[in-house]
Amino acid sequence: MEETALSFVQFLRLDQAPLALFAVAVAWFTIRIVTRFLDDMGEHFRKRRLVLKQIAAISRFVVFLVTAVFVATTLVSFSNQALLALGGSAALAFGFAFKDILASLIAGLILLFDRPFQVGDRIAFGGYYGEVTDIGLRSVRLTTLDDNVVSIPNNRFLTDAVASANAGKLHQMVVLHFYIGCDDDFPAAKRIVRDAAISSRYVYLDKPVEVHLREGPVPGTAMLFALDITLKAYVFDGRFETAFGTDVTERVKSAFKEQRIKSAGDRLTLEPA
């Protein structure tokens, strides 16, 4: 290993190190400027927000790749003698050292061009749910609904199932459940849920608003049966998923109280120990 390291060092062009560092600095500033510019453009032209985020992700990937190649060719003399000297054990050592990085790089390219999901999509993966904010060289960054940032290695997406809630579209379906007693006024409850949805400031009315009803056990309980009123509606931007749910739930609960419709949870009583 020491001989390999020494043979590698002799092909380094250390006099080119300032140029390589300058290239890295330029790439870093370029990525920041381009990302910020496209994010600002996305806020002004919201219908194009996801497209601009995808352009930013591809731009970062290209800049990273070009910079890495430039730095490698600047610092290392890739002559025939150098390639022969670095063959054999050195190639094996580099292969083991960089196999995970190369696997993630290839997986990142596949994600960008095969597009099982895109930057801006809301996905469910590995027990996490949130918005894809970045597809990088090594990992995908996911911001959950409680603002935690989760980094997931790119190559995991090649073997595990991933679900995208909006699949590259700006609008997104939101599903809400409301449980009422089996003997309550369900026509009035359905009307209340529908009215709350279509009057919300976040609803996307170019897509249908559907309200379905079925009877069954309440999730998380063994013996409590109720009428499940399921609302399926779209928000015009996936970022307003939580705001839409809160808005509709507040309206529905207030209207239920006025109409004396009790939710299933109001009927659940705990037996004394």
Beta strands, then each sheet from edge to edge (+ up, - down):
strand 1: 122-125
strand 2: 128-135
strand 3: 139-144
strand 4: 149-153
strand 5: 163-164
strand 6: 172-180
strand 7: 210-217
strand 8: 225-235
sheet 1: 4+ 3- 2+ 1- 5+
sheet 2: 6+ 8- 7+
end
